C-alpha cells in the first residue's frame, strides 16, 4: 500500500478512523514476527498474494487427509494450538528452513485451523503497512443451511474505501470442494457473519441460534455465539486468541443465558458491530471489564487445561 495514499485517506476519515488505521497497521503481541521480521519483507502485500503465500505455508487440520492426502501424525496436532506468529514461524522453519516465499508440500506445512490462516494473513499485511484485523464469526459456505464457527482477516481496501473480508483458507482445493462462487478477497457479508452480526440477527428473531456453532461437535446455540462475541472483541483489541480459549464471561456449553447475560452480550454486540464507530469505547470496555479482559492464563477447552496466553 502507498503510504502517501493511506496518510491522505486517514486525514479525511471521520469518527476516529485515523486512529483505527494506526492501530491496525501495528503488530499485536500475537501478530508480531519478532526475530523473523526480515522473512516477511519479501512476501507480497496485496490480498491475493497474501492468500497464496499463506495457503502454501499452512494446512487445515481437519481436511489434511481428505483434501490434501496428508495424514497428520498425532505429535504434530499440537501445532494448531500455537498462538503467536513468531512461534508459528519457528515451527514452519523447523519443518522446512527455506524462505517463507517458497511453497511447501502438504507434509511440510504448519498444521492449523482458520484462525492461523487469519493471523498469518494479518501479520503479513500489517508488516507492509496495510490495516488488518481478525474477525470471529460464522461462515455460511461450509455446511449449507448452517453457520460454522470461523475466523477471517478483515483488511482495508484502499481503492474502495472500505473494510473487506479475506478468507485465506479457501485455496483452489477448498474452492472446488465447497463450490465457492465468490471472491475470497471480498467475502460477501451474508456469507460470513461476524459474531455481532450473528448475535443481533438471532436476537431479532430472524435466524435460529441453533444454526450457529460447530456441527461435527454438536456445539450450537446462543451461548456459543456469546463466546465468539468475547473472542471477537479480544481480537479487535489485538489479542488474536485461539477459537477454543475460554475466560471471563464466556458461557458454559449448552447453558441458557439469563436476562442480565442477554443484556450484557447485547452491549458487546453493539460495540463490535462497527469497531470504527467508537474505537475508544471498544478499547475501554475490553481493558476495564474483568469479565472481558484477557488474563495471563486461559482455559484451553480442547486440551482441558489452563495455559499461558503467550506460552504456545
C-alpha positions in Angstrom: 0.0 0.0 0.0 1.2 3.5 -0.9 1.9 5.3 2.5 1.0 8.7 1.0 -2.4 7.4 -0.1 -3.0 5.8 3.2 -2.0 9.0 5.1 -4.3 11.1 2.9 -7.1 8.7 3.4 -6.6 8.8 7.1 -6.7 12.6 7.2 -10.1 12.6 5.7 -11.7 9.8 7.6 -14.2 10.7 10.3 -15.2 9.2 13.7 -11.7 8.3 14.8 -10.9 6.1 11.8 -7.4 7.6 11.6 -6.6 6.2 15.0 -8.2 2.9 14.0 -6.0 2.7 10.9 -2.9 3.4 13.0 -3.9 0.7 15.5 -4.4 -2.0 12.9 -1.2 -1.3 11.0 0.8 -2.0 14.1 1.5 -5.6 15.2 -0.2 -7.1 18.2 1.7 -9.4 20.6 0.3 -12.3 18.6 0.9 -11.0 15.0 4.5 -9.7 15.7 7.0 -11.8 13.8 9.8 -10.8 16.2 13.2 -12.2 15.2 11.6 -13.4 11.9 10.6 -9.9 10.8 13.0 -9.9 7.8 11.4 -13.0 6.4 8.2 -11.1 5.8 10.0 -8.4 3.8 10.0 -10.4 0.6 6.4 -11.5 0.8 3.6 -9.8 -1.2 1.4 -7.2 0.3 -1.6 -7.4 -1.9 -4.5 -9.6 -0.6 -4.3 -12.1 -3.5 -0.6 -12.6 -3.0 -1.0 -12.8 0.8 -3.6 -15.5 0.4 -1.4 -17.6 -2.0 1.5 -17.3 0.4 -0.5 -18.3 3.4 -2.1 -21.2 1.6 1.4 -22.6 0.7 2.5 -22.5 4.3 -0.4 -23.9 6.2 -2.6 -27.0 6.1 -6.0 -27.1 7.6 -6.0 -29.7 10.3 -9.5 -31.2 9.8 -9.2 -31.6 6.0 -5.5 -32.5 5.6 -6.0 -36.2 4.7 -9.4 -35.9 2.9 -8.4 -32.9 0.7 -4.6 -33.0 0.6 -3.7 -36.6 1.1 -1.6 -36.0 4.2 -2.4 -37.9 7.4 -1.3 -35.7 10.2 0.8 -37.6 12.9 -0.6 -37.2 16.3 2.5 -35.5 17.5 2.0 -32.7 15.0 -1.5 -31.8 16.1 -0.1 -29.6 18.8 0.8 -27.1 16.1 -2.8 -26.0 15.9 -2.5 -24.8 19.5 0.3 -22.3 18.7 -0.8 -18.8 19.4 1.9 -16.2 18.4 3.2 -15.8 14.8 6.8 -15.9 16.0 6.3 -19.4 17.3 4.3 -20.4 14.2 7.3 -19.4 12.0 9.6 -21.3 14.4 7.6 -24.4 13.7 7.5 -23.7 10.0 11.2 -23.3 9.7 11.8 -26.5 11.7 9.8 -28.4 9.0 11.5 -26.5 6.1 14.1 -23.8 6.5 13.6 -22.2 3.1 12.3 -18.6 2.9 8.6 -18.2 3.5 8.1 -17.3 -0.1 8.7 -20.9 -1.0 5.7 -23.1 -1.3 5.7 -26.2 0.9 4.4 -29.7 0.2 1.4 -30.6 2.4 3.5 -32.5 4.8 5.9 -29.6 5.3 3.2 -27.0 6.1 2.2 -25.9 9.5 -0.9 -27.7 10.9 -3.5 -25.1 11.8 -7.1 -24.1 11.6 -8.9 -21.0 10.2 -7.5 -18.8 13.0 -3.9 -19.5 11.9 -4.8 -18.5 8.3 -6.3 -15.4 9.6 -3.4 -14.5 11.8 -0.7 -15.1 9.3 -2.6 -13.0 6.7 -2.9 -10.2 9.3 0.8 -10.4 10.1 1.9 -10.1 6.5 -0.5 -7.2 5.7 0.4 -5.3 8.9 4.1 -5.8 8.1 3.6 -4.0 4.8 1.6 -1.2 6.4 -1.9 -2.4 5.4 -4.5 -2.0 8.2 -5.8 -5.5 9.0 -7.6 -7.2 11.9 -9.2 -10.5 12.7 -12.9 -11.2 12.9 -14.5 -14.1 14.7 -17.9 -15.3 13.5 -19.6 -17.8 11.3 -19.2 -19.0 7.7 -22.3 -20.0 5.7 -20.3 -21.8 3.0 -19.1 -24.9 4.8 -22.3 -26.6 5.7 -25.3 -25.4 3.6 -28.1 -24.2 5.9 -25.8 -23.8 8.9 -23.3 -21.2 10.1 -20.0 -22.8 11.1 -17.6 -21.3 13.6 -14.9 -19.5 11.5 -12.3 -16.7 11.6 -11.2 -14.5 8.7 -9.0 -11.4 8.0 -10.6 -8.0 7.6 -8.3 -5.6 5.7 -8.7 -2.0 4.5 -9.4 -1.9 0.7 -8.0 1.5 -0.2 -9.4 1.6 -3.7 -13.0 1.1 -2.4 -12.5 2.9 0.8 -13.9 0.1 3.0 -13.1 -2.9 5.0 -13.2 -6.2 3.1 -13.0 -9.8 4.2 -10.2 -12.1 3.1 -10.5 -15.9 3.7 -7.1 -17.2 3.0 -8.2 -20.8 4.0 -10.1 -21.0 0.7 -7.4 -22.2 -1.7 -8.2 -23.9 -5.0 -8.8 -27.2 -3.3 -11.3 -25.8 -0.9 -13.0 -23.7 -3.6 -13.6 -26.8 -5.7 -14.7 -28.9 -2.8 -17.1 -26.3 -1.4 -18.2 -24.9 -4.8 -17.3 -21.4 -3.7 -18.5 -18.9 -6.2 -17.4 -15.6 -4.6 -14.1 -13.7 -4.5 -12.2 -14.9 -1.4 -10.6 -11.5 -1.2 -14.0 -9.9 -0.7 -16.2 -12.4 1.1 -19.8 -11.3 1.0 -21.1 -10.2 4.3 -24.1 -12.6 4.0 -21.6 -15.4 3.6 -19.6 -14.6 6.7 -21.4 -13.2 9.7 -19.3 -11.6 12.4 -20.2 -12.7 16.0 -22.0 -9.4 16.3 -24.0 -10.0 13.1 -25.0 -13.4 14.3 -26.0 -12.3 17.7 -28.1 -9.4 16.6 -29.8 -11.3 13.8 -30.7 -14.1 16.3 -31.9 -11.6 18.9 -34.2 -10.0 16.3 -35.6 -13.5 15.7 -34.5 -13.5 12.1 -32.4 -16.7 12.4 -32.4 -19.6 14.8 -29.3 -19.5 17.1 -29.1 -23.3 16.9 -27.9 -22.9 13.3 -24.6 -21.4 14.7 -21.7 -23.3 16.0 -19.7 -26.5 15.2 -21.8 -29.2 13.5 -19.4 -32.1 13.9 -19.1 -31.4 17.7 -22.8 -30.7 18.1 -22.0 -27.4 19.8 -24.6 -24.9 18.8 -26.8 -22.1 20.2 -26.9 -18.6 21.6 -24.3 -19.5 24.3 -21.8 -20.4 21.5 -22.4 -17.1 19.7 -21.8 -15.3 23.0 -18.5 -16.9 23.5 -17.5 -15.8 20.0 -18.6 -12.3 20.8 -15.9 -12.1 23.6 -13.2 -13.7 21.4 -14.0 -11.3 18.6 -13.8 -8.4 21.0 -10.4 -9.6 22.2 -9.2 -10.0 18.6 -10.3 -6.5 17.7 -8.2 -5.4 20.7 -5.1 -7.0 19.4 -5.4 -10.3 21.2 -6.0 -12.9 18.5 -6.7 -15.9 20.7 -7.4 -19.5 19.8 -11.1 -20.2 19.0 -11.3 -22.5 22.0 -9.7 -20.2 24.5 -12.1 -19.6 27.4 -12.1 -17.0 30.1 -14.3 -14.4 31.9 -18.0 -14.2 30.9 -18.0 -16.8 28.2 -21.0 -19.1 28.9 -20.7 -22.7 29.7 -21.6 -25.2 26.9 -25.3 -25.6 26.3 -26.2 -23.1 29.1 -29.3 -20.9 29.0 -28.5 -17.2 29.3 -30.2 -15.1 31.9 -31.8 -11.8 31.2 -28.8 -10.0 32.6 -26.5 -12.0 30.5 -28.5 -11.3 27.4 -28.3 -7.6 28.2 -24.6 -7.9 28.7 -24.0 -9.6 25.3 -26.4 -7.1 23.6 -24.0 -4.4 24.7 -20.9 -6.3 23.4 -22.6 -7.0 20.1 -23.4 -3.3 19.6 -19.8 -2.3 20.4 -18.4 -4.8 17.9 -20.9 -4.2 15.2 -18.8 -1.3 13.8 -15.4 -1.2 15.6 -14.6 2.1 13.9 -17.7 3.9 15.3 -16.3 4.4 18.8 -12.9 2.7 18.9 -12.1 4.3 22.3 -15.3 2.8 23.9 -14.5 -0.6 22.4 -11.0 -0.5 23.8 -12.0 0.8 27.2 -14.7 -1.8 27.7 -12.3 -4.6 26.9 -9.5 -3.3 29.1 -11.6 -2.2 32.1 -14.2 -5.0 32.4 -12.9 -8.0 34.3 -15.4 -10.3 32.6 -13.9 -9.4 29.2 -10.2 -8.5 29.7 -7.8 -11.3 28.6 -6.0 -12.7 31.6 -2.5 -14.2 31.6 -3.9 -17.7 31.5 -6.9 -19.1 29.7 -8.7 -22.4 29.7 -7.9 -24.4 26.5 -11.2 -26.2 26.1 -9.8 -28.8 23.7 -6.8 -29.7 25.9 -8.9 -29.3 29.1 -6.3 -27.3 30.9 -5.2 -23.8 31.8 -2.5 -22.3 29.6 -0.4 -19.2 29.5 -1.7 -17.0 26.7 1.8 -16.4 25.3 3.1 -19.9 26.1 2.4 -21.6 22.8 
